[in-house]
């Protein structure tokens, strides 16, 4: 880990939209609902975007921490944790997220708890039922989890 690498967080700007979409696609995350105005970005000393995350609001008014990506060379620097903490502080209350099952322990460490389908708001219940079985059948990922953070 290179301690000389420095970053800061800021709200995304319109000109960040292209790189945000690129980061999300590169990580094979859900490309739907990507709008720069919902993002917080991590930038390096030259103001280049090196990480991002957004807060989505769904039709049922549930809020989702989504599209969390950090550039490979910047991983292990605490950037993901900083982005999560920033968004949770900016949006108090109940926040949901979906993640690959293998990431469940990481998010539990950050205060999220895993939900059963009957505990999920309508949007997440529908997505969970629609996709989790297919993911488990067609990949070795073990599916995905829906988690909640309340603060």
N, C-alpha and C positions, 0 to 999 in steps of 0.2 A: 504494500500500500504506500503510495507516494504522498507524504504529508505536505509537499509543496503545492499540490493541486488545490486551488481555492475556487469556491463557487458562492453564489448568492441566489436567493429566490426573489421572484418578482411576478406580478400579474402578466399574463401573456399579452402580446400586442398583435394587431392584424398581420404584421409582417412575419410573425412566428408561425402562422398557420401552415405553411408548406412544410417546415421542418417537423412540426408536431405530427402532421399526417404521415410523414415519412417514418418517424420513430414508431408510431403505432403500427403501421404496416409491417415494418421490419420485425417487430416482435409478434406478429400474427395475432394482434388483439382485435377486438370488435371495432371495425372502422365506422360503424353507424354512430351518428350523433356527435361527430367531431366538429366542434366550433371553438375557435381560439379564445373566445370571450369567457369560456368556462374554465380555462386552464390557468394553473400556476406553473411557472417554468423555473428550472434551475439553469443558471447561466455561468459561464466561465469568466475569467478576467477580461475577455474581449467582448462580452455580452452575447456570446454564441450559446444557443440552447443546447444543453447537455442532458436534460431530463425534463419530464413533464408529468402532470396528473390533472384530472379534471373532476368537477362535481357536476353530475348529471341530475336533472329532475325529471322523473317519469310521470306518465299520465295519471297515476294514482297518488301523486305528490310525494312518493318516496324519493329519497336522495341517495345517489350512488357515487362512491369514490371509484373512479374508473380511469382507464388509459394510463396507468402508472408505468413509466418507462425511464430507464437511466442508460445512457450510452455505455457500452461495454467497458471502455477504459476508465470510466468514472465510478464503476461499481465498487462497493466496499468502502465508500467514503462517507456513508451516512446520508446520502442524498435522498434515497427513497423514504427513509424515516422522516427527514426534514419536510419533504413534500406532503407526506401523510399528516404529520403533526400540524403543518400550516393549514391544510384544508379542514382538518377537524376543528381547529381553533376558530377558523373563519366561519364555519358552518356548525354551530353548536346544535345539539339534539341528536336524534337517531340518524345514523348513516349506515348504509349497506354497502357491500361489495361482493363481487363474484371473483373467485380465484381458482386456479388449478388446485386439485386436492393436495398436491405435494407442498403447496405454499401455506396450507392451513396453520401449521405451527408458528410460522413467522407472524401472521396476522393475529393469532391468539396472544402472542407476546406483546403486541401493540394494543391489546384491549378489546379485540373483536371476539365474538363468540359465534360458533357455528349454529345455524338454524335448521330445524326440521321443516319439511315442506308446509306443514300446517301453521308454523310460526311466521312464514314469509308473507310480505305484502303481495297483493295480486300480481304485479308485474314480475316479481322475482319467482313466484310460484309457477307462473306460466312458463317462463324461460327455463327454469329448473326442470320441469316435467318434460318440456319439449326437447331439450338438448342433452340433459345429463345421461339419459339412457343411451342415446346415440353415441355420445363420446365414450362411454364405458365399453360399448360394443365394438367400436371401430378404432379405438386407440388403446394404448397401455397407460394412459394418463390417470386412470382411476376416476375420471369425470371432474366435476368442479363442485365447489362449495359456495353456499350463500352465507354470508356472515354479517353480523350487526355490531355496531359500536354505538353506545349511548353515553353522551356527556354533555 
